[in-house]
C-alpha cells in the first residue's frame, strides 16, 4: 500500500511539474483532478503488470499468426 501511495505522489508531482494541471484546477476542481490522477495511476499499474504484458504479447502473436494464415490462403487462392 505504501508503494501505491508513493507512486500516486510521484505521478501527481510529475503531472503538476509538466504543466498538465494548473493551480486553478487544483483549487476549483479538486475532485476531478483526484479522479484523473487515480485513473492514470491505475492505468499505469495495469500496463506494468506481467499478466497484461503477456496478454498483449499473446494478442500480437495471434494477429501475426492470422496474417500468416491469410497470406498462405491468399497465395494458394490466387495461384
Secondary structure, DSSP 8 states (H G I E B T S, - for coil): -HHHHHHHHHHHHHHHHHTSS-HHHHHH-HHHHHHHHHHHHHHHHHHTSHHHHHHHHHHHHHHHHHHHHHHHHHHHHH-
